[in-house]
Amino acid sequence: MSAKISKNAKNTMDKENLQHLTRQQLKELEEKEKTGWQKALDWIIMLLPFVCGMVAMLEYWMVPNGSPNDNPYTYVWFLVVLIGAYLIYFIYSAAKKAKGDKGVLDMLRYRAPLLSALFLLLAGYDYLTLKRGC
């Protein structure tokens, strides 16, 4: 009988501890361990906004303009600010991960495809407006 009581007491204590978990702690308990390929893919996805930002900048400098541009450096500085902001966010999230907080890195991984698409959208918009003279 005493073993049954101690087992029930242990289950009650476990339930009380589980009730005080944060959303991030619960997510970490439930997720599977990632394989090496999945971890590499995560890093590739997180580095993709840098690549897309460089593509947008190269497109701006390499493709000749169809109409004259009075302020050619405005767009370049805008891209530099966006890439720099992402770089700061990337370094901050890597530092938080090194301290044991994966939440910021998970948000970066979640937002990286959207930011990559933003850079590609900017490059496409630049091509359609300035480069074609429309």
N, C-alpha and C positions, 0 to 999 in steps of 0.2 A: 504494500500500500504506500509506503514511504517513497519508493522509486517512482510510483505513478504520480504522486504529489509533486515530487521534485521535477519530473518531466513536464507536468502541467505548468509549474512555476517557471520553468525555463522557456516554454512556449509563450507564456504571457510576457515574460521579459523581452523575448525576441520581437514580439508584436509591438511592444511599446517602443523599442529601439527603431523598428522599421517605420513607425508612424512619424518619427522626427527627421526622416531623411529628406534632403532637398531634392528637387527635380533632377539636378545634375548627378547627384550621388546615386539615385535610383536608376538613371540611364546607364551609368557606368557599371552598376551591378548586373543589369540585364543584357548589355551588349556582349557579343562574342569578341574574342581576340582577333584582330585583323592579321591577315597574312602579309608576307613581305611585299607581294604584288599590290595589295590594296593600300598599304602604306606608301609605296612608291607612286601609285596613281593619285593619292591624296596630295602629295607634294607636287606632282606635275600639274594638277588642277590648280593648286594655290600659286604656282609660278606662272600660269598661263596669262593672267592680267599684265604681267611685265612684258611678255612676248607680244601680246596684242597691242599694248601701248607703244612698243617699239615699231610694230608694223604700221600703226597709224602715223607715227612720226616719219618713218621712212617713206610712206606713201605721200606725205605732204611735201617732202623735200625732193623725191625722185621723179614724180609725175609732174610734167610742166603744166603751168596754169593756163586755162583757156581765156581768162580775163585778168586784167591787172589787179594787183592787190596792194593797197596803200600801206597796210601794216602787216607785213608777213610774219612778224615774230609773236603776234598776239595769240594765235592758235598754238604755236609751239610752246609758249609759256603756260598756256592753259593745260596742255598735255603734260608738261613737266610737273605742274602742281598736282594734277591727278595721280601721276605715277609716283611722285614723292609722298603723297598722302597714303597711297597704298603701301609703299615701302615702309613708312612709319608704322602703319597698322600691322604689317607682316612682322616687323622686328618686335613690336610690342607683344603680339600674340605668341611668337617664339619664346620670348622671355618669360611670359606667363606660363607657358607649357613647361619650361625648364624648372619653374618653381612648383609645378604640380597642378596648375589650373588649366584644364583642357577646354574649358568653356569658350574662351576667346578664340582659340585655334579652331574649334568646331564652327563658330560663327564665320570665321574667315573662310573656311572650306566651303561653307554653305553659300556665301556671297561671291566667291571667286568666279563662278561661271557667269553671273550677271554682270560683274565688272568687266570681264573679258568681252562679253557681248556689247557693252557700252563702248569700249574702245573700238571695236569693229564697226559699230554703228556710226561713230564719229568719223572713222576713216571713209566709210561709204558715203556719208553726207558730204564730206569734203570733196570726194571724187565727183559726186553728182552736181555740186554747186560750183565750186571754184575751178575745178579741173576741166569741166565740160563747158563752162561759161554760161550756164543756165541761170 
